């Protein structure tokens, strides 16, 4: 039905809810005026009231039209079947077939909405496998279209029916994530996670990408993407590290990941072995710089004991580094220095203690005897 024909019905539905036209037993409630209820009643005025027989006939007619590839007419019949017999297996199947009609007429954004509507109402639908396959195909197609013809998310699309009106790339990621959430053990779950992770990596959202790579590594140990997820997670960790002034946790995780890859994928590593060894050398060099920076920070503040510990760590853990001699020289220079600096305003505390009357007893035995009073008022030691 065209929008021009549907608008008068919408006005009629609004008028039906007005106080002057009330005919609902018991009166109206606030929920009766919600947009969802108004839209539902408007559609009900077009499709008719609940009737299982009518719904089943409409579904059968829709199937015949679908087999004849008359997808637009079939979709109208499936929509009628869904509205005539809601909250039923028939409605679930009709909603799915309506989405299929959109899909095979290349109206992918409408198909995506139809599948999403079905999953929201029937989260355990038996059509979840087919929906995942359709969603993955649409998401991959949207990604390719966006790569060839990129646009801003807010740039509207009014000419290409295959693409969403706004944010083609974002809708693709949303379709992938729906597969991850609704079909986590399906055949395409790891493909969807990898696709989202790679998209985040290409956008330089390294935290988000690394989170999904780790999800794939942990939750999908049999995935064909295991090695690629390890390698890209390693790259994410190296790119996330911001320098010796920041936390070295990404470096520790990167070193562990390199060792894990060399052990877990001996056959797959192959020509990448030298690259992984270089990655590990880079990690060790950055960790050394991090420890050296910490040592210099403590030495500058006068915390010589902590500085010596970090200098010793640099010399002990990285004996072949060019900075080892520098660390040893720093340790020698700190020899004989106090472990910690004097507390702030130490002279003021010392001066205050010197002028205060009396001395603090070293133990409780030096306390003067305590006096207690008897009930008659006399004192007792």
N, C-alpha and C positions, 0 to 999 in steps of 0.2 A: 504494500500500500504506500502511496506517495505521502510525503510530508504534508502536502496541501490538504489531503483527505484526512490525515490523522489529527491535524490541529483542531478542527471542530469537535472531534471526539474528546480530545483533551479538555476543551472548554466545557463540554457537557459533563465530563467526569468531575471537574472542579465545581460546577454548579450543583451536582448531585450531593456534594459534601457540605453545601451551605446550610446554615441553620434553618432557613425557610423551607428547604426541600427535604428536610430530614425524614427518613422513613425507616431508619435502622432501629430494631427493637432495643430498648434500653438506652437509646441515645448514642451520641458519638463520643469518642475518646480522642485525646491529643494525637495518639499514634495513627488515627484514621486520616490525619492531614499531612502525614509525612510524605516526602516526594516519592519514596518507594511504593507506598500504598496507593498514591494517586496514579502513578504510572501503571501499576499492576491493574488497577480498576479500569484504566483507559484501555489497556491491551485486552482486558477481559471483555470490554464492551465490543471489541472488534472480533475476537476469536470465539466468544461465547462462553457460557458457564461450563462447569465440569460435566463431562459426559464421556465415560470410558469407551462406549461403542463408537462414538464419533471420533475419539482420539485414535482408536485402533484402525479405523477405516482411513483416516488421514495419514497415519503412518504407513499403511500398506500402499496407498496411492503414492506417497513420497518415495517408497522403495522402488516402485515401478518406474517413476520418472527418473530416479537416480540411475537405474540400470540403463535407461535410454539416454543418459547423459544430459537430461534437461535439468541442470542443477539449480537454476533459479526457482523454477516452479516446484522442484522437490523440496527446496529449503522452506518455502511457504507452507507446504504440507507438514513438514517436520515441526515447524514452529507452532502450527495449529495443534498437532498431537501433543506437544509439550504443555501447552497452555490448557488444553481440554482435560488432561489427566495428570496433574502435578503430583510431586512426591511419590513417584512410582518408578519401577524399572523402565516403563514405557517412556517416561519423561527423560530419564538418563540416556537411553538409546537415541531418543529424538534430538536431544541437545548435541550429542556427539555427531549424529548424521548432519545436523545443520552446520556444524563446524567443517565437516568434510565437504559439504557443498561449497562453502566459502573457499576452502583450500583448492579444490579442483577448478575453480574459476579465477584462480590467481589473486584472490582478495585476501592476502595473507594476514594483514592487520586485523580484519574482521574475523578470520579463522582463529587467530591467536586469542581474541577476546572471547569467542565462543568456547574454546577449550578451557580458558581460564574460568569462565562462568560455570562450566560443568564440574571442574575440579573443586571449586569453592563450595558447591552444594553437595557433591558426591565425592568426597576425598578418597574413598576406597573404590572408585569406579573400576570396572573390569576393562575399561578402554584405556587405562593409563599407559600401557605399552605403546599402543598406536599413537596416542597423543604425544608421547616422548619422541617418537620417530618424526612426527610432523613438526613438532616444536624445534627439534635439532636442525631439520632441513631448512626451516624458515630462518632460524637464527644464523646459520652459516650463510644462507643466501643474502640476508641483510648485511652481514659483516662484509661480504665480498662487494656488495653494491656500495656500501659506505667507503670502502677502501678505494674503489675506482672513482667514486664521485662524492668526496667528503663534503659535509655541510655542518653548520652549527646546530646544536640540539634545538635551538628555538626557531630555526628556519623552517617555515611551514612547507609542506608538500601537498599540492593540490592537483598534480598532473599524473603521478605514477601510482596506480592503484595497488601495486605490489608492495609499496613501502608504507610505513606508518605516516601519519600526518606530521609528527614531530619525533626527533631523536631516534633515528634509525638504529644507530649503534647501541644506544641505551636499551631499546626494546629487544635487541638481539641478546644482550647480556641478561635481561630479565627472563627471556625464554629459556636460556641456559640454566639460570638459577632455579626456575620452576622445575626443571628436570631433576636438579640436585635435591630439591626439597621434597618433591612428590613421588619420585621414583629412584630413591637412593641406591637400590640394589638392582636396578635395571641395566640393560646391556649398554646404555649410553651415558650412564652416570659419570664414569671417569672421563669420558670424552667431554662432557659438559664442564666438569671441573677444570680440566686442562685448558679448554677454550677460554673460560673466564680468567684463569690465572695468566694465560698468555696475553690476553687483552689488557689486564691490569699492568703486566710487565711492560708492554709496549707504550702504555700511558705514563710509565715511570712511577706508578703507585706500588713501590716495592714492598711495603708492609702488607698490603692487600694481596699482592701476588704471592708473596712468601707464605702467607696464611693458607692459601688454597693449595699451593704445592705441598705443604706439610700435611694438609688434609688428605691429599691423594696418596702421599707416601705412607701415612699411618693407617687410613681406613680402607685402602684398596691395594693390598700388598701384591695381588696377582695382576695388577693392571699392566698393560703394555707400555704405559707411560712412566713406569717406575724410574728408569735411568734418566730420562729427560727431566722428570720432576726433581730428582736429586741434583742434577747439574744446574738447572735454572734456579733452584732454591739456594744453591751455593753462590751463584752470581748475585741473587737478591741480597744475601747477607753481606757480601763484600760491598755492594752498592749502598746498603743501609748504614754501614759504619761511617760515622761522621768525623772521626779524628780522635787523637789521644785525649782530648778534653772530655770525651763522652764515654759512656759505658762500653766495655769491650765484650759484652755478651754476644753480639753478632760474630765476632772473631772466634770466640770459643765454639760456637755452634758450627761455624764454617770449617774449622779444623776437624771437628768430630765428623762432619759430613764427608770431607775428603777421605778420611781413613775408612769410613763406612763404604764409600763407593769403590775404593781400591780393593776392599775385602769382599764386598757383596757382588760386584760385577766384574770379575777378573777377565771374562771372555768379552764382555761388551766394551770395556775400557779401551783396549787395543791402542789405536793411535792417539787416544786422548790421555794416555798415561803421562806423557811429558807435560801436557797442559795442566793436569791435576797436580803434578809435582810442583809446577810453577805456582799454582794457586796456593798450595800449602806453604811454599817459601814466602809468598806474599803475605799470607796470614801471619806467619812467624815474625816477619819483619815488622808488621804493623803492631803485633803484640809487644815486641821489644820496644818500639817507640812509645807505646802506651805505658809500659812499666818505667821507662826512662823519664817520661813526662811526669809521672807520679812521684818518682824519686826527687826530681828537681823541684816539684811543687812543695814537698815536705821540707827539703833542705832550705828553700827560700824562707819558709816560715819558722825555721829553727827547730823543727822536729827531726833531729838528726838520727835518732834511733830508727824511725820509720823510713827515712831516706836511705840509711845504710841497708835496710832489709830489701828495698827495691833495687838499689844498685847491685847488691849481691845476687838478686834474682836475675838481673840482666846478665851479669858475668857468668853465672852458673848455668842458666838455661840456653844461652845463645853464645857458646864459646867461640864459634867461628865468625861471629859478626865483627864488623869494623868498630862497633860501639863498645865492645867488651873492654878494650884498653881504657877508654874514656871512663867507663863505670868503675874499673879498678882504681884509677887515679882519683876519682871522687871519694871512694871509700877511704883511701889513704889520707886525703885532705880532711876528712871528718874525724880522723883518729884523735881521741882526747877531748872532743867537743862534748858538751852536755847533751844528754839524750833529748831533753825537751826544753823549750824556752821558759824563762821566768813567767809566772802568771801576770796578767795585766795588772798594773798598779800594785805590784808586789811591795814596792817601797812604802806605799801608803799603809798597807796592812801591817808591815813591820813596825812602822812608826806608831800606829794605833795600839798595837800590842805592847809597845814599850811604855806608853804613858798611862795605860789602864791600871788602876790600883789592884793589888792582890795578884795572886798567881793561880792558874787553873790546876787543881790537884791532879796528879798523875793517875791515881786510882781511888776507888771509893774508900779505901782504908784511911786515906788522908783527910776524909771529910770530918768536920767537927761533930762531936756527939749531938744527936738530935734530942730536943726537949719535948716531953709530952705532958699534958696536964691531967691530974686526977679529977674525978667528979667533984671533990671538995675544993678544987681550985689550986691545990699545991702542984708543984712541978716534979716530974720524975724523969731521970736520965734514961 
